Amino acid sequence: MSEPELIRIVSRSSPMALAQVERVRAELGRCRPGVRTEVVPVTTSGDRWMGDLGRLGGKGAFTKEVDAALLAGEADVAVHCVKDVPADRPLPAGTVFAAFLERDDVRDALVHGGGLTLDELPDGTRIGTSSVRRVAQLAASHPGLECVPMRGNANRRLEKLAAGEADALLLAVAGLERIGRTDVISEVLSPEVMCPPIGAGILALQCREGDEATIDVVSGLGDRAAYREATAERMFLHVLQGHCNSPIAGYARAESGGDLSLRAKVFTPDGKRVLNAHEWAGPLDPATLGTSVAVALLRQGARELIDGIDH
């Protein structure tokens, strides 16, 4: 099979998304120095819309235009944050994940101008976030704090914080690393304090199904641990049929010895009810582990809890 001379990479046009593309280009350059790359940036409906994502059809608002460019042949590879790719429905027909890159930090960070930690924030502090996952967990652990809706990429949110629209932010550590702004972090929250979203910190490379030459090239960037973790997490979310307004959190961990575990939670939006499950795969494959953890939460009433939330 001949190697493609040029690979066109499509991505959202935000600074963070373009930083993610540069990581892919750098890794491709190291493993396939003969292949040139070109960036095809697109602005998605999710980037343009600053309201409730549920009214746009949820997370797919961040991937729809990117997928369309890939399927139309305008690009050869799409770079996605796995956490933004809907798991309650299949990938668009004719596309496949060719690789999951080595996972970045899954944790959330608190950004506070005064350098306070989450436990030091006084009651009434306004936390800028539109994540139902974060809102539910803060309501459960720190009910005195006030969450104010805030959308936009990380740079934009930092601008809004500086303008006084909130007193503090919760942002993904991986995202701040990608845009070179870890200097603003006042505390990194452990997954026990703030359970991450499904797919946190993993970049996926998506190709057209029949494009074997490109798949062959980019699959070399794949990381086995990230593949196993993403597969378990996405199957978990698929079985639960969670939507963008579902406060669902969880993360899988592949140990160096090969053992795989998945810890997951489902919340009511007010954080007053929390369902928990944590299982080890043992001999199970990742998809079976994801299914098993979802079933454990369904036994606890997750279906009623998810279906009771507007979306």
N, C-alpha and C positions, 0 to 999 in steps of 0.2 A: 504493500500500500504506500503510495507516494505521500510525502509530508506536505501539508499546505504551506505555501510561501507566506501567506498573510492570514491572520486571524483577527476578525473584527469583533470587538468586545462591547456589548451593549449594557448599559447600566443607568440607574437614576442619575440625575445631574447634580445632586447635592454634593457639597465638599466631602462629606464622609463617604458617600458612595464612590466618588472619584478616587478617594484615597484607597478604598478597597480594590478598585480596578488596578491601581498602581502596584499593589501587593501582588496581584495575579500576574501582571506584566513582568514584574521582577522575578517571580518564581518561574514563569515560563522562559524568561531569558536565560536563567541558570540551567534549566534542564533541557531546553530545546533552543540553543542559541541561533540556529538557522532560521527560526520562524519570526517574522515581523508581526507586530500587533498594532491595531488602530482602535481608538475609542469612539464609540457611538453613544453620546449622552442623550437621554430622553427625559423630559419632565412628565411625571406621572400625575394622574388625577389626585392621588393621595398627597403629593407634594403641594399641589395648588390649593386643595381644600383644607381650611383651617377649622372646620366644624367637627361634629361627631362622625367618626369613621363608619359607624354602623349605617349611617344614611347614605354612604357611598358603596355599600356592599362589603364593608369590612376590609381586612388586610389585603385582599386582592387589588385594592386601589393602588398599592405600591408596586404591583408586579404586572398588571394587565398590559400596559403600553410596552413594557420591556419584552414580555412574551410575544406581543404582536410583531415587534421588530424582528425577533428571532424567527418566528414562523414565516414572515414575509421574505426572509432571505436577506434582510438588510444588515444582519449581523450573524456571527457564527457561534458565539458564546454569550450567555447572559450571566451576570454576577448578581447573586441574591443573598441577602441575609436570610438564613433559614427561618428565623423568627417572623419574617414578613411574608413567608410563602404559606398560603392557606393549607391546612392539613385535613380539613373536613371534606375536601373534594380532591380528585386526582389532579396531577399536573396536566396542563393543557395537552390535548391529544397531539401526538407527533413530537413531543419533547421528552427528554429524560435528564435526570441528574447524572452528569459524567464524573463528578468528583465533589467531595466535601473536604475543604482545606483544614489543616490542623487548627484545632479550636483555640480561640482567644479566651480571655477572662470572662467568666459567666456572671460576675457579680455586678451589683449596682453601687453607685457612688453617691454620697451626699455632697452637694456643692453649697457652701454657705460662706458669705463674704467675711464673716467674723471668725471662721475656722471652727465653729462649734460642731460637736458630734450630735447624732440623732437624739441621744438621751439627754443632751444638754439644752436642746431647743426648748424655749419656754412655750407654754400653752398659747394658742392663738397664732403661732408662727405659720405663715402661708407657704405651703410647699407647691411649687409649680409642677404639675404632671397631669396628663390625660390618660394614663395607663390604669385601667380598672384593676389590674393585678396589684399595682403599687398602692392604689387608693384603699383597696380592701385590706391589705396587710398593714398599712399604717393605721387604719381604723381599729384593727384588732390590737396592735401593739402600742400605739401612741394616739389614743382617741382625742387628746387635747390639741393636736395639730390640725390645721385646716388645709385641705387640698384645693388648689385653684386650677381650673382647666388650662393647660398650656400645650399647644402643638407646635410643630416646626422642627427643623433639624437642630442638632446640638448647638451649632453656632448661633442660630436665631434665638434659641432658648436662653443662652448665656447673655445675649443682648437684652432680652426681656427682663432677665434677672437684674442686670445692671441698670435698667430703666425703672426698677422698683415695682414691676408687675407681680413679683413674688419675693419672699424673703430667703428662699432656698430652693434648690432643685434636686430631683433624683434623676440621674442619667446613668447609662451603661458605662462601666469602666472601659470596655473594649472600644466603644465609640469615641470616648475621650482620648484613648491611646491613638486611635486612627487619625484623629485631627490634631494630634500633638498638644492637647490641652489638659494633661493630667495635673498641671500646676494648680488647677482650680479645685481639686478634690480635697474636701476637709475630712472625709471618712469613707473608707471602703467597707461596705456592709457585707457580712458573711451571708451565704445562702440560707443559713438558719434564721437570720434576722429578716432577710428580704429574698424569698425564694424566686429564682430567675424565671423568665419566660421560656417556653418550649423553643428550642433551637438557638438559645442565646450564644453569641460568640462564634457561630459557625457560618462560614461563607460557602455557598453551593455554586457550582458551575453547571449550567444547564445548556444542553445542545439539542439540535434537531435529531430525531431518532435515527434517521438513515445516514447521517453525516459521520461515517465511521472514521474518516481521516482525522477530523477535528477531535472526536471523542478519544481516539487513540492518543493524541498529543496531550490533551488536558487531563485525561485520567491519571497521567503520571504525577499530577500534583496532589492526588487524593491521599488522605490520611485514614488509616484503618480504624483507629479509635474514634475519630470524628464521625466516620460512616456508621459505626455501631451505635454510638450515642444518638446521632440524629435519627437513625432508623427506629430505635426504641421510642424516642420522644414523639416522633411524628405519628407512629402507629397508635400510641397512647391517645394523642389528641384526635386522631381519626375515629377511634372507637367511641370516644366521648362525644364526638360531633360538637366540639366547642366552637363558639363563634367569637368575633372580636370583642363583644361585650361580656364574655364569660371570664370571671376572675379565676383563671387556671394557671398554675405555675408548676414547674418541675424540671429536673435535670437528671440525665443519666451520667454515670461515671465508669469509664473503662479503666480498670486497674492495670498496672504494668504486667501482672501475672495473667491477665486475660479475663478476670472476673468482671462482670458488668452488673451495675445496680441502677435502679431508677427510683427516685424519690419524687412524689407528686402531691399536689394539694388542689382542692377546689374550695372556693370561698363564696359566701354570700357577699354582695357588693358592700354591705355595711361592716363586713368582717366579723359579724357576731357568730357565724357558724363556719367552722373549718373542718374539712374532711381531709384525712391524711392517709397515705399509703407509701410503703417503702419495701421493695423486694430486690432480691439478688437473682440473677439469671441462672446461675449454675450452668447446666447443660443447655438451657433454653437459648434459642436464637434471639436477636434483638427485637424483632417484630412480635414474637411470642411474649417476651417480657413486657413490652408496651401494652399488649392486649391484656395481660394478666393484671397489671397495675390498674388499668382502666376498669376492669371488671371488679376489682377490689373496691374502687371508689363508687362504682354503680351500685354495689351491694349496700353501701353506706347512704345512698340517696342522691348521688350526684346528678342523675338524670332529671329529677324533679327540680333540683337546685338550678341547673343550667337552663331548663325549659321555662323556669319562672322569671328569667331575666329578659327584658325586651331586647330585640336586635333587628 
